[in-house]
Structures are given as C-alpha cells and as structure tokens.
Amino acid sequence: MGSVAFRIVSGMSLLVLLAAATPPAAAGAPVPEVLLESGMVAPLGDLGADYGEPLGFGAKLGYQIGFRFRLQFPSGWSVAPSFHYVKPRTRTGDDAVLGEIETSTSMYRYGVDAQYRLPARPGAPALFVTGGLAVVRDRLREDDAAGQYFAESCNALAAAAGVGLRLDRLEFTAQYEVNRFTTNRFWDPRDTGYNWDTISLRVGLALPGSF
C-alpha cells in the first residue's frame, strides 16, 4: 500500500502545482481543474468469477481512489489524464493441500479520458458522457498459510465509457471498463486470455481555485 500512497501523493502534488502555475484562462482558452476521486468497483468476467472456475479469481466489490487533471474547453468538451488505484476485495478460501489461501487482485490505471458536458443553465446540474483509454497494470498475489506467496503482474490496454452528473464542484460517474488481456505470468505458463472488466461508481471533487 505504501507504493500506492506514494503514487497518489506525488501525482496530486504535481497536479496541484500545475493548476496553481496555470495563468488565468483567456477567452476561448481551456480551463484547468484538478479532481480527487473515489468510489466502488464491481469485478466482472474472470476477475469476479468464482474461484472454483478454471479462470476465476473470486474478487468481490471493492474500492478505487485516484485523481485527474482536466482541461475544460468552452465547447463543452474536456480532456483529462488520470491515475486510479483499483482494489477489489481479497478472496479468502481453503485449499486441501495449502490450507487457507488469500487471493488479492489490484490495478494501476494510467488513463486519458474525454468528456462532453451537455449544455445547462449556470449553477444547474449538467449531464455528461465520458470515454477513454488506459494502460493498466493488472496485479495478482496469493498468500498461503505457510507464509509462501505468488505475485505477478502484466500490462494491458483498457477502454472505458460512462455517463455522469456534474453539480457545482461534485461529479458523479457510472462507468464500464473493458480490461482484457493475454498473459503467461499468472497461473498458467501458457498464453491465456483473461477478462478483468469492471463497473465503477465514483464521486469526484474539484479542488477550489483549480477551475
């Protein structure tokens, strides 16, 4: 967890400095803002499948935290690089040989999203649609009762699409993430395709003075 905290704190510090250093936007220029985000994530596909299935990881409802630096254009479009740490709940179960086993999965998502905010009256809630791409570090770790563990990870290109509502400095988003990859680094030494799709519900807070 220490590396996650370091990534988040370092990234947030950099984004805040960027926002603070950005001069006031001229007419027609993009407006910057920094958003802090957190929410729930529901694992689907092989990620959420029962551990007893051939490719199942048994992950359950978990959480995500992250941030993004957005440039908002007068047309209603915006673009935002982002980072999110995604952590489904760890699966715990028994094995006839190894005893209790904990199966932990997590992801580092480095993304770029585009958003279109529908026209709305000043101060009124505004609907938006969003989509983007991300490089995802998919991570697996298993620990047994004897203190032995297996840990591996691989990179994947993921896509996402969602809808949401913006209300003042708060942003609510429902999003589907497609995360499918082939690797020989997990249980099977042969190249095997995995489906780690997720659905996320998150809340974002725009920092004061960053927009």
Backbone as numpy.savetxt, mean C-alpha at the origin, in Angstrom:
# Nx Ny Nz CAx CAy CAz Cx Cy Cz
10.25 -4.39 12.02 9.42 -3.18 12.02 10.28 -1.93 12.02
11.53 -2.05 12.50 12.40 -0.88 12.55 12.68 -0.31 11.19
12.92 -1.18 10.19 13.19 -0.69 8.84 11.97 0.00 8.27
10.77 -0.46 8.62 9.54 0.18 8.15 9.43 1.58 8.71
9.65 1.71 10.03 9.59 3.03 10.66 10.61 3.98 10.05
11.82 3.47 9.78 12.85 4.31 9.18 12.42 4.80 7.80
11.86 3.91 6.98 11.41 4.30 5.65 10.32 5.36 5.72
9.37 5.15 6.63 8.25 6.08 6.73 8.71 7.44 7.25
9.50 7.44 8.31 9.97 8.71 8.88 10.85 9.45 7.88
11.75 8.74 7.22 12.63 9.37 6.23 11.82 9.95 5.08
10.87 9.16 4.58 10.06 9.63 3.46 9.20 10.81 3.84
8.57 10.76 5.02 7.74 11.87 5.46 8.56 13.14 5.62
9.74 13.01 6.19 10.60 14.18 6.39 10.97 14.82 5.05
11.31 13.96 4.08 11.67 14.47 2.76 10.49 15.17 2.11
9.29 14.59 2.20 8.13 15.18 1.56 7.74 16.50 2.21
7.82 16.56 3.53 7.51 17.81 4.22 8.49 18.90 3.81
9.77 18.56 3.71 10.76 19.54 3.27 10.49 20.00 1.84
10.10 19.06 0.98 9.78 19.43 -0.40 8.59 20.38 -0.44
7.56 20.06 0.33 6.38 20.92 0.34 6.69 22.30 0.90
7.51 22.33 1.97 7.85 23.61 2.58 8.71 24.46 1.65
9.54 23.81 0.85 10.44 24.54 -0.04 9.78 24.97 -1.33
8.56 24.47 -1.60 7.89 24.81 -2.84 7.32 26.22 -2.74
7.64 27.12 -3.66 7.11 28.48 -3.62 5.62 28.49 -3.88
4.92 29.57 -3.49 3.48 29.65 -3.76 3.19 29.42 -5.23
2.14 28.65 -5.50 1.83 28.30 -6.88 1.31 29.49 -7.65
1.84 29.68 -8.85 1.33 30.70 -9.74 0.03 30.20 -10.36
-0.70 31.12 -10.98 -1.96 30.75 -11.62 -1.71 29.67 -12.66
-2.46 28.58 -12.55 -2.32 27.49 -13.50 -1.25 26.49 -13.15
-0.44 26.76 -12.12 0.64 25.85 -11.73 0.09 24.76 -10.81
0.72 23.58 -10.78 0.26 22.53 -9.87 0.47 22.91 -8.41
-0.46 22.49 -7.56 -0.41 22.79 -6.13 0.05 21.53 -5.38
1.12 21.62 -4.57 1.61 20.43 -3.87 0.90 20.20 -2.54
0.80 18.96 -2.14 0.31 18.62 -0.81 0.90 17.28 -0.38
1.07 17.13 0.92 1.56 15.89 1.52 0.41 15.23 2.27
0.16 13.95 1.99 -0.89 13.21 2.68 -0.29 12.07 3.48
-0.76 11.92 4.71 -0.46 10.75 5.54 -1.67 9.83 5.47
-1.43 8.53 5.29 -2.54 7.60 5.04 -2.42 6.35 5.91
-3.57 5.81 6.29 -3.62 4.53 6.98 -4.98 3.90 6.70
-5.06 2.58 6.91 -6.33 1.92 6.66 -6.24 0.42 6.80
-7.29 -0.24 6.34 -7.38 -1.70 6.41 -7.08 -2.29 5.04
-6.57 -3.51 5.05 -6.31 -4.23 3.80 -6.83 -5.66 3.95
-7.59 -6.10 2.93 -8.14 -7.46 2.92 -7.41 -8.28 1.87
-6.72 -9.35 2.27 -5.99 -10.18 1.31 -6.93 -11.06 0.50
-6.65 -11.19 -0.80 -7.44 -12.02 -1.70 -6.53 -13.06 -2.35
-7.07 -13.82 -3.30 -6.26 -14.77 -4.05 -5.53 -15.76 -3.16
-4.31 -16.12 -3.57 -3.50 -17.05 -2.79 -3.12 -16.47 -1.43
-2.97 -15.16 -1.37 -2.57 -14.51 -0.12 -3.60 -14.77 0.98
-4.88 -14.67 0.64 -5.92 -14.88 1.64 -6.49 -16.28 1.68
-6.02 -17.15 0.78 -6.54 -18.52 0.73 -6.09 -19.31 1.96
-6.87 -20.32 2.30 -6.56 -21.16 3.46 -5.17 -21.78 3.32
-4.46 -21.87 4.44 -3.09 -22.39 4.42 -3.03 -23.83 3.92
-4.12 -24.56 4.05 -4.14 -25.94 3.61 -4.21 -26.10 2.10
-4.53 -25.02 1.38 -4.56 -25.09 -0.08 -3.12 -25.07 -0.61
-2.90 -25.60 -1.83 -1.53 -25.72 -2.35 -0.73 -24.43 -2.32
-1.36 -23.29 -2.66 -0.63 -22.02 -2.69 -1.15 -21.03 -1.65
-1.93 -21.50 -0.68 -2.53 -20.60 0.29 -1.56 -20.14 1.38
-1.67 -18.86 1.75 -0.82 -18.29 2.80 -1.59 -18.02 4.09
-2.91 -18.08 4.04 -3.72 -17.94 5.25 -3.71 -16.55 5.86
-3.38 -15.52 5.10 -3.35 -14.15 5.64 -4.77 -13.65 5.89
-4.92 -12.80 6.91 -6.22 -12.26 7.27 -6.20 -10.73 7.19
-7.35 -10.13 7.51 -7.50 -8.68 7.46 -6.39 -8.00 8.25
-5.71 -7.04 7.61 -4.59 -6.36 8.25 -4.65 -4.86 8.07
-3.50 -4.21 8.08 -3.46 -2.75 8.03 -2.42 -2.28 7.02
-2.47 -0.99 6.71 -1.45 -0.35 5.89 -1.23 1.06 6.39
-0.02 1.54 6.25 0.31 2.93 6.57 1.22 3.46 5.47
1.15 4.75 5.22 1.99 5.30 4.16 1.80 6.79 4.00
2.32 7.31 2.90 2.24 8.74 2.61 2.37 8.93 1.11
2.00 10.12 0.66 2.17 10.47 -0.75 2.41 11.97 -0.89
3.11 12.34 -1.94 3.35 13.75 -2.29 2.61 14.02 -3.58
1.56 14.83 -3.51 0.67 15.03 -4.65 0.85 16.41 -5.27
0.79 16.44 -6.59 0.74 17.69 -7.34 -0.65 17.79 -7.97
-1.43 18.77 -7.52 -2.81 18.94 -7.97 -2.87 20.02 -9.04
-3.43 19.67 -10.20 -3.54 20.61 -11.31 -4.94 21.23 -11.34
-5.06 22.46 -11.87 -6.37 23.13 -11.90 -7.43 22.36 -12.67
-7.03 21.49 -13.58 -7.98 20.72 -14.38 -8.73 19.66 -13.57
-8.30 19.41 -12.33 -8.89 18.36 -11.52 -8.03 17.11 -11.47
-7.03 17.03 -12.33 -6.10 15.90 -12.33 -4.97 16.14 -11.35
-4.44 15.06 -10.81 -3.26 15.15 -9.95 -2.42 13.90 -10.14
-1.14 14.00 -9.77 -0.23 12.87 -9.82 0.53 12.81 -8.51
0.80 11.59 -8.01 1.39 11.48 -6.68 2.27 10.24 -6.56
3.58 10.41 -6.36 4.41 9.29 -5.92 4.06 8.95 -4.47
4.18 7.67 -4.10 3.75 7.26 -2.76 4.55 6.06 -2.27
4.48 5.84 -0.95 5.02 4.64 -0.33 4.02 4.13 0.70
3.78 2.81 0.71 2.90 2.20 1.70 3.50 0.89 2.21
3.36 0.69 3.49 3.71 -0.60 4.11 2.40 -1.33 4.36
2.28 -2.53 3.81 1.05 -3.32 3.90 1.34 -4.56 4.74
0.54 -4.78 5.77 0.79 -5.91 6.69 -0.51 -6.66 6.99
-0.80 -7.75 6.24 -1.91 -8.62 6.63 -1.62 -9.27 7.99
-2.68 -9.70 8.66 -2.51 -10.35 9.96 -1.80 -11.69 9.80
-0.85 -11.96 10.69 -0.06 -13.19 10.64 -0.93 -14.41 10.90
-0.68 -15.47 10.14 -1.39 -16.73 10.32 -0.60 -17.61 11.28
-1.27 -18.19 12.29 -0.64 -19.10 13.24 -1.37 -20.44 13.19
-0.60 -21.53 13.06 -1.20 -22.86 12.99 -0.22 -23.93 13.41
-0.69 -25.16 13.49 0.13 -26.28 13.94 0.53 -27.17 12.78
1.75 -27.70 12.86 2.26 -28.66 11.89 2.63 -29.93 12.66
2.33 -31.09 12.07 2.56 -32.36 12.76 4.03 -32.59 13.08
4.93 -32.02 12.29 6.36 -32.24 12.48 7.02 -31.06 13.19
6.71 -29.84 12.75 7.42 -28.65 13.24 6.73 -27.98 14.42
5.52 -28.41 14.74 4.80 -27.77 15.82 4.12 -26.49 15.34
4.07 -25.48 16.20 3.40 -24.23 15.84 4.23 -23.47 14.81
3.55 -22.97 13.77 4.20 -22.20 12.71 3.47 -20.88 12.54
4.23 -19.80 12.46 3.69 -18.48 12.15 4.07 -18.12 10.72
3.08 -17.78 9.92 3.31 -17.38 8.53 2.99 -15.90 8.41
4.01 -15.10 8.16 3.86 -13.65 8.10 4.11 -13.17 6.67
3.21 -12.35 6.16 3.37 -11.74 4.84 3.29 -10.22 4.98
3.99 -9.52 4.11 3.95 -8.06 4.11 4.42 -7.55 2.77
4.22 -6.25 2.53 4.59 -5.65 1.26 5.09 -4.22 1.45
6.10 -3.86 0.69 6.50 -2.47 0.51 6.01 -2.05 -0.88
5.16 -1.02 -0.94 4.61 -0.56 -2.22 5.19 0.82 -2.55
5.93 0.90 -3.65 6.46 2.18 -4.14 5.68 2.52 -5.41
4.77 3.47 -5.32 3.84 3.69 -6.42 3.80 5.10 -6.96
3.14 5.22 -8.10 2.79 6.51 -8.69 1.32 6.42 -9.10
0.50 7.33 -8.58 -0.94 7.31 -8.84 -1.38 8.58 -9.56
-2.40 8.43 -10.37 -3.09 9.57 -10.97 -4.50 9.62 -10.40
-4.99 10.83 -10.18 -6.33 10.99 -9.63 -7.07 12.08 -10.40
-8.37 11.85 -10.61 -9.21 12.90 -11.19 -10.34 13.20 -10.21
-10.39 14.45 -9.78 -11.42 14.88 -8.84 -12.55 15.55 -9.60
-13.77 15.05 -9.41 -14.92 15.61 -10.11 -15.22 17.01 -9.59
-15.73 17.89 -10.47 -16.04 19.26 -10.04 -17.04 19.27 -8.89
-16.82 20.19 -7.95 -17.72 20.34 -6.80 -17.66 21.78 -6.32
-18.68 22.20 -5.60 -18.70 23.55 -5.04 -17.59 23.71 -4.01
-17.04 24.90 -3.85 -15.99 25.12 -2.84 -16.48 24.69 -1.45
-15.69 23.88 -0.76 -16.04 23.41 0.56 -16.94 22.19 0.59
-17.46 21.78 -0.57 -18.36 20.62 -0.62 -17.54 19.34 -0.84
-18.06 18.19 -0.40 -17.36 16.92 -0.68 -17.20 16.71 -2.18
-16.07 16.15 -2.58 -15.77 15.93 -3.99 -15.43 14.46 -4.23
-16.11 13.85 -5.18 -15.80 12.48 -5.56 -14.58 12.44 -6.47
-13.84 11.34 -6.43 -12.69 11.20 -7.32 -12.50 9.74 -7.71
-11.79 9.56 -8.81 -11.36 8.22 -9.25 -9.83 8.23 -9.28
-9.24 7.08 -9.04 -7.78 7.03 -8.96 -7.27 5.71 -9.54
-6.06 5.72 -10.02 -5.43 4.51 -10.53 -3.93 4.72 -10.63
-3.19 3.63 -10.65 -1.74 3.79 -10.73 -1.00 2.47 -10.81
0.31 2.59 -10.82 1.21 1.45 -10.86 2.16 1.51 -9.67
2.69 0.36 -9.28 3.62 0.31 -8.15 4.60 -0.83 -8.32
5.80 -0.61 -7.84 6.76 -1.70 -7.67 6.59 -2.19 -6.23
6.30 -3.47 -6.08 5.98 -4.03 -4.76 7.03 -5.06 -4.36
7.52 -4.92 -3.15 8.40 -5.93 -2.57 7.52 -6.85 -1.74
7.24 -8.05 -2.27 6.40 -9.03 -1.58 7.27 -9.88 -0.66
6.90 -9.96 0.62 7.76 -10.56 1.62 7.04 -11.70 2.36
7.76 -12.79 2.58 7.24 -13.96 3.29 8.23 -14.38 4.36
7.69 -14.69 5.54 8.53 -15.22 6.63 7.72 -16.26 7.40
8.38 -17.40 7.70 7.76 -18.44 8.52 8.69 -18.77 9.68
8.13 -18.82 10.89 8.87 -19.17 12.10 8.24 -20.41 12.72
9.09 -21.37 13.14 8.55 -22.56 13.80 8.87 -22.54 15.29
8.34 -23.53 16.00 8.47 -23.56 17.46 9.91 -23.77 17.91
10.77 -24.29 17.04 12.17 -24.53 17.40 13.04 -23.29 17.21
12.45 -22.20 16.77 13.21 -20.98 16.57 13.83 -20.86 15.19
13.59 -21.82 14.32 14.09 -21.73 12.95 13.11 -20.90 12.12
13.62 -20.30 11.06 12.72 -19.50 10.23 13.15 -19.55 8.77
12.19 -19.22 7.91 12.42 -19.09 6.48 11.95 -17.70 6.08
12.79 -16.94 5.39 12.42 -15.58 4.98 12.90 -15.33 3.56
11.99 -14.86 2.73 12.32 -14.54 1.34 11.43 -13.41 0.86
11.80 -12.82 -0.27 11.01 -11.75 -0.86 11.29 -11.68 -2.34
10.41 -11.01 -3.07 10.60 -10.82 -4.50 9.89 -9.54 -4.92
10.29 -9.00 -6.05 9.68 -7.78 -6.58 8.60 -8.11 -7.60
7.58 -7.25 -7.68 6.50 -7.43 -8.65 6.00 -6.06 -9.09
5.45 -6.01 -10.29 4.80 -4.80 -10.79 3.31 -4.95 -10.56
2.72 -4.01 -9.83 1.31 -4.09 -9.47 0.55 -2.89 -10.03
-0.77 -3.05 -10.14 -1.64 -1.98 -10.60 -2.79 -1.82 -9.61
-3.41 -0.63 -9.61 -4.49 -0.37 -8.67 -5.50 0.58 -9.30
-6.75 0.47 -8.87 -7.81 1.38 -9.29 -8.80 1.52 -8.14
-9.33 2.74 -7.98 -10.25 2.95 -6.88 -11.09 4.20 -7.03
-11.96 4.41 -6.05 -12.81 5.59 -5.99 -12.74 6.14 -4.58
-13.12 7.42 -4.43 -13.04 7.99 -3.10 -13.79 9.29 -2.97
-13.66 9.88 -1.79 -14.34 11.12 -1.45 -13.37 12.03 -0.72
-13.29 13.29 -1.18 -12.44 14.28 -0.52 -13.32 15.26 0.23
-13.04 15.46 1.51 -13.79 16.37 2.36 -12.79 17.21 3.14
-12.63 18.46 2.73 -11.66 19.36 3.34 -10.27 18.73 3.27
-9.63 18.45 4.42 -8.30 17.85 4.40 -8.33 16.33 4.52
-9.51 15.75 4.60 -9.63 14.29 4.71 -9.95 13.66 3.36
-9.39 12.48 3.14 -9.61 11.77 1.88 -9.90 10.30 2.20
-11.02 9.79 1.71 -11.43 8.41 1.94 -11.38 7.66 0.61
-10.68 6.52 0.58 -10.45 5.78 -0.66 -10.74 4.30 -0.49
-11.45 3.73 -1.46 -11.61 2.27 -1.58 -10.90 1.86 -2.86
-10.00 0.87 -2.76 -9.13 0.57 -3.89 -8.89 -0.93 -4.02
-8.81 -1.38 -5.28 -8.44 -2.77 -5.58 -7.03 -2.78 -6.13
-6.17 -3.63 -5.56 -4.78 -3.73 -6.00 -4.53 -5.09 -6.63
-4.04 -5.09 -7.86 -3.69 -6.32 -8.58 -2.19 -6.55 -8.38
-1.85 -7.65 -7.71 -0.45 -7.96 -7.39 -0.21 -9.44 -7.68
0.22 -9.73 -8.90 0.44 -11.12 -9.33 1.85 -11.26 -9.87
2.50 -12.33 -9.48 3.92 -12.46 -9.81 4.30 -13.93 -9.88
5.45 -14.18 -10.48 6.01 -15.52 -10.58 7.39 -15.53 -9.93
7.64 -16.49 -9.06 8.92 -16.56 -8.37 9.25 -18.00 -7.98
10.53 -18.26 -7.77 10.96 -19.55 -7.23 11.58 -19.37 -5.84
11.31 -18.22 -5.22 11.93 -17.92 -3.93 11.09 -18.33 -2.73
9.83 -18.69 -2.95 8.98 -19.06 -1.83 9.09 -20.56 -1.58
8.01 -21.26 -1.39 8.08 -22.66 -1.00 8.57 -23.57 -2.13
8.16 -23.29 -3.35 8.47 -24.17 -4.47 9.73 -23.68 -5.19
10.75 -24.51 -5.36 11.97 -24.08 -6.05 11.76 -23.85 -7.55
10.61 -24.26 -8.06 10.29 -24.00 -9.46 9.56 -22.67 -9.58
9.62 -22.04 -10.75 8.87 -20.81 -10.98 7.38 -21.09 -10.80
6.76 -20.35 -9.88 5.36 -20.56 -9.54 4.64 -19.22 -9.54
3.45 -19.17 -10.11 2.68 -17.94 -10.14 1.83 -17.80 -8.89
1.82 -16.58 -8.32 1.05 -16.30 -7.11 0.13 -15.11 -7.35
-1.00 -15.12 -6.65 -1.97 -14.02 -6.69 -2.04 -13.42 -5.29
-1.48 -12.22 -5.15 -1.52 -11.50 -3.88 -2.37 -10.23 -4.01
-3.49 -10.32 -4.71 -4.39 -9.17 -4.83 -4.92 -8.77 -3.46
-5.27 -7.49 -3.32 -5.82 -6.98 -2.06 -6.90 -5.94 -2.35
-7.77 -5.73 -1.39 -8.70 -4.61 -1.37 -8.36 -3.77 -0.15
-8.26 -2.46 -0.34 -7.90 -1.60 0.78 -8.92 -0.48 0.96
-9.15 -0.13 2.21 -9.95 1.03 2.60 -9.04 1.91 3.45
-8.80 3.13 3.01 -7.85 3.97 3.74 -8.38 5.39 3.89
-7.80 6.06 4.88 -8.10 7.46 5.16 -6.80 8.24 5.04
-6.85 9.36 4.32 -5.68 10.21 4.18 -5.92 11.57 4.80
-4.88 12.16 5.35 -4.95 13.49 5.95 -3.90 14.37 5.29
-4.35 15.46 4.66 -3.43 16.41 4.05 -2.86 17.32 5.14
-1.54 17.43 5.18 -0.90 18.25 6.20 -1.23 19.72 6.00
-1.48 20.45 7.07 -1.77 21.88 6.94 -0.60 22.62 6.29
-0.93 23.56 5.43 0.11 24.37 4.81 0.79 23.71 3.65
0.40 22.45 3.31 1.07 21.78 2.20 0.25 21.86 0.92
-0.83 22.65 0.96 -1.66 22.76 -0.23 -2.21 24.17 -0.34
